[in-house]
Amino acid sequence: MTTRHSHAGTPNPLHSLIEPRALLEIAALPAGLPLLASAERGDGHPVLLLPGFLGDEGSLLALKYFLRNRGYDVQTWGLGRNLGFQTRHANALQQKIRFMHFKSGRKVSLVGWSLGGMFALYGAKAAPECVRNIITLGSPVSMGPEGSQSPPLVKAIYRLIAHPLGTHGHLAQPKARDLREQKRMPIPMSCLYSLSDGVVPPQEATIDGDPALHENIRVPGSHLGLAFNAVVLNIVADRLAQPEGDWHPYEPTGLTGRLYRLLTHKSLPL
């Protein structure tokens, strides 16, 4: 059964404090090249990458070039820096997905990092006939009545840059409110989350859903390093390589599977 993680409250303060360890994860990426070289190759279908809050296309370079190397037609959203869940970006994203689908004649896979995952959900809801699957990386895809449980500093930055009422202001918008009611779309969805994420707590980065279509996959690492994490990139490639119409939950196997279990201390995703 695919269920939200049982964590409650905000991320561990220590994990939030050491989020800069993402710099070490980025520096360690070249050491993961042997792992990435063995990653599943794709079938060439289009993939759209969506950055996290305050991120732009540059933040997705490692993911972009890796997936292109695996054979995908990869694009980034082309809307500049992600400054919050804004209606103009949401509407433009819908049109981008429809155009990619029309141009290629194939459904589009959406990969969203952090807040980019919320945009991915909106894009899939707005153009479901154009979307093949959804992958989120540490994204706040679930939220209880208490609202966001991100650390106070993250909320303060969001209020300063995105909306004076913070995440509550954007979550009250009809588009965002509809998203919270539409998480169980009949589209395959993989939510990658980390127990040591210092920005988005596990219960918000995971979903309740249909185990035949939805899954939560635990990964190691920080929030800010997710798109540069060799284990994460390998899993993303595995999920994108699932045949259209024949999706199966993630099953770590072989050397990659042993490494995955070693780093997460779990034999199966939660």
VOTOR-959207 format. One record per residue (C-alpha): x, y, z; residue number from 1; residue in one letter. Coordinates in steps of 0.05 Angstrom, whole numbers. Example, Ala and Ser with C-alpha at 12.3 -4.5 7.8 and 13.67 -1.06 7.14 Angstrom:
<recs>
246; -90; 156; 1; A
273; -21; 143; 2; S
</recs>
This chain:
<recs>
0; 0; 0; 1; M
27; 68; -19; 2; T
18; 115; 40; 3; T
48; 179; 65; 4; R
108; 174; 111; 5; H
90; 174; 184; 6; S
137; 231; 203; 7; H
102; 289; 238; 8; A
122; 362; 245; 9; G
180; 400; 216; 10; T
245; 370; 189; 11; P
298; 352; 241; 12; N
333; 419; 258; 13; P
400; 386; 248; 14; L
382; 365; 178; 15; H
361; 437; 162; 16; S
426; 463; 191; 17; L
469; 418; 148; 18; I
432; 429; 83; 19; E
496; 461; 54; 20; P
523; 389; 51; 21; R
490; 392; -18; 22; A
556; 423; -41; 23; L
592; 359; -22; 24; L
540; 318; -59; 25; E
550; 360; -121; 26; I
626; 351; -115; 27; A
616; 276; -107; 28; A
575; 269; -170; 29; L
634; 250; -215; 30; P
648; 191; -168; 31; A
578; 166; -186; 32; G
592; 163; -261; 33; L
602; 87; -262; 34; P
534; 79; -229; 35; L
502; 128; -278; 36; L
534; 94; -338; 37; A
496; 31; -322; 38; S
429; 67; -315; 39; A
370; 47; -358; 40; E
368; 77; -428; 41; R
304; 110; -452; 42; G
260; 106; -514; 43; D
269; 178; -535; 44; G
203; 205; -509; 45; H
200; 278; -486; 46; P
217; 296; -414; 47; V
203; 364; -382; 48; L
244; 385; -322; 49; L
216; 435; -271; 50; L
261; 473; -222; 51; P
249; 483; -148; 52; G
234; 548; -112; 53; F
287; 601; -131; 54; L
317; 552; -181; 55; G
324; 563; -255; 56; D
345; 521; -315; 57; E
417; 522; -291; 58; G
398; 483; -228; 59; S
376; 426; -273; 60; L
438; 419; -315; 61; L
463; 353; -285; 62; A
394; 321; -292; 63; L
385; 350; -362; 64; K
451; 325; -391; 65; Y
446; 257; -356; 66; F
377; 243; -384; 67; L
397; 267; -453; 68; R
454; 218; -450; 69; N
404; 164; -433; 70; R
367; 179; -498; 71; G
310; 225; -478; 72; Y
286; 289; -511; 73; D
296; 334; -451; 74; V
272; 405; -442; 75; Q
269; 453; -383; 76; T
209; 496; -370; 77; W
238; 560; -401; 78; G
203; 607; -353; 79; L
264; 633; -316; 80; G
270; 629; -241; 81; R
216; 594; -201; 82; N
189; 649; -155; 83; L
130; 611; -126; 84; G
66; 579; -150; 85; F
45; 634; -198; 86; Q
-15; 631; -244; 87; T
22; 658; -305; 88; R
75; 603; -298; 89; H
22; 550; -287; 90; A
-16; 571; -350; 91; N
48; 575; -392; 92; A
69; 506; -367; 93; L
4; 476; -391; 94; Q
16; 504; -460; 95; Q
88; 479; -461; 96; K
65; 408; -444; 97; I
13; 410; -499; 98; R
63; 436; -550; 99; F
115; 383; -532; 100; M
62; 329; -539; 101; H
38; 357; -606; 102; F
108; 365; -634; 103; K
133; 296; -614; 104; S
68; 258; -621; 105; G
85; 225; -555; 106; R
64; 235; -483; 107; K
110; 277; -439; 108; V
143; 255; -373; 109; S
146; 309; -320; 110; L
204; 313; -269; 111; V
196; 366; -215; 112; G
245; 384; -161; 113; W
216; 412; -96; 114; S
163; 464; -116; 115; L
173; 442; -188; 116; G
136; 379; -168; 117; G
74; 420; -152; 118; M
79; 451; -222; 119; F
85; 380; -250; 120; A
21; 360; -214; 121; L
-15; 421; -241; 122; Y
10; 407; -312; 123; G
-14; 335; -308; 124; A
-82; 356; -282; 125; K
-90; 409; -336; 126; A
-67; 365; -394; 127; A
-74; 293; -371; 128; P
-79; 266; -442; 129; E
-9; 293; -455; 130; C
27; 265; -394; 131; V
61; 197; -390; 132; R
85; 198; -317; 133; N
105; 244; -260; 134; I
168; 242; -218; 135; I
176; 289; -158; 136; T
241; 302; -120; 137; L
228; 325; -49; 138; G
165; 361; -69; 139; S
110; 384; -21; 140; P
57; 342; -55; 141; V
16; 329; 9; 142; S
-4; 379; 62; 143; M
-47; 371; 124; 144; G
-96; 422; 152; 145; P
-39; 452; 193; 146; E
-6; 476; 129; 147; G
67; 474; 109; 148; S
115; 444; 160; 149; Q
177; 471; 127; 150; S
227; 507; 173; 151; P
211; 579; 193; 152; P
269; 606; 151; 153; L
242; 573; 88; 154; V
173; 602; 102; 155; K
202; 671; 114; 156; A
240; 670; 48; 157; I
176; 648; 12; 158; Y
137; 705; 43; 159; R
191; 755; 23; 160; L
198; 733; -49; 161; I
135; 696; -70; 162; A
74; 718; -31; 163; H
64; 762; 32; 164; P
19; 709; 62; 165; L
71; 655; 49; 166; G
51; 585; 26; 167; T
-19; 595; 55; 168; H
-31; 650; 4; 169; G
-14; 606; -55; 170; H
-47; 544; -27; 171; L
-112; 582; -22; 172; A
-112; 595; -97; 173; Q
-164; 553; -135; 174; P
-110; 519; -177; 175; K
-69; 498; -117; 176; A
-131; 479; -78; 177; R
-153; 434; -134; 178; D
-85; 400; -135; 179; L
-93; 377; -63; 180; R
-157; 343; -83; 181; E
-129; 311; -147; 182; Q
-66; 275; -123; 183; K
-93; 207; -144; 184; R
-94; 221; -218; 185; M
-93; 158; -261; 186; P
-22; 174; -283; 187; I
39; 137; -257; 188; P
73; 178; -203; 189; M
138; 167; -165; 190; S
152; 211; -104; 191; C
226; 210; -83; 192; L
238; 234; -12; 193; Y
294; 236; 39; 194; S
289; 226; 114; 195; L
346; 276; 121; 196; S
312; 329; 78; 197; D
320; 394; 116; 198; G
268; 433; 76; 199; V
208; 389; 60; 200; V
190; 337; 114; 201; P
176; 265; 91; 202; P
101; 267; 105; 203; Q
94; 325; 55; 204; E
140; 294; 2; 205; A
99; 229; -1; 206; T
28; 212; -21; 207; I
-29; 164; -8; 208; D
-47; 130; -72; 209; G
-61; 69; -114; 210; D
0; 22; -109; 211; P
-12; 1; -181; 212; A
3; 73; -203; 213; L
34; 112; -146; 214; H
96; 101; -103; 215; E
140; 134; -51; 216; N
215; 119; -58; 217; I
263; 135; -2; 218; R
331; 163; -23; 219; V
392; 187; 16; 220; P
416; 259; 16; 221; G
397; 331; 26; 222; S
340; 371; -5; 223; H
385; 419; -42; 224; L
427; 363; -71; 225; G
371; 319; -98; 226; L
381; 336; -172; 227; A
456; 322; -166; 228; F
450; 257; -127; 229; N
475; 197; -167; 230; A
425; 150; -132; 231; V
368; 197; -148; 232; V
389; 205; -220; 233; L
394; 129; -228; 234; N
323; 120; -200; 235; I
295; 175; -245; 236; V
325; 139; -305; 237; A
294; 74; -282; 238; D
225; 105; -274; 239; R
227; 140; -341; 240; L
247; 75; -376; 241; A
182; 42; -355; 242; Q
143; 23; -418; 243; P
83; 67; -431; 244; E
21; 31; -408; 245; G
62; -22; -370; 246; D
86; 16; -308; 247; W
111; -23; -247; 248; H
134; 1; -179; 249; P
208; 10; -167; 250; Y
246; -54; -151; 251; E
320; -44; -136; 252; P
360; -101; -166; 253; T
432; -120; -181; 254; G
491; -77; -160; 255; L
449; -14; -162; 256; T
397; -47; -117; 257; G
450; -68; -66; 258; R
478; 3; -65; 259; L
408; 31; -57; 260; Y
394; -15; 3; 261; R
461; 1; 34; 262; L
448; 76; 31; 263; L
376; 75; 53; 264; T
376; 15; 101; 265; H
311; -7; 68; 266; K
299; -67; 23; 267; S
237; -35; -8; 268; L
212; 37; -17; 269; P
163; 61; 35; 270; L
</recs>
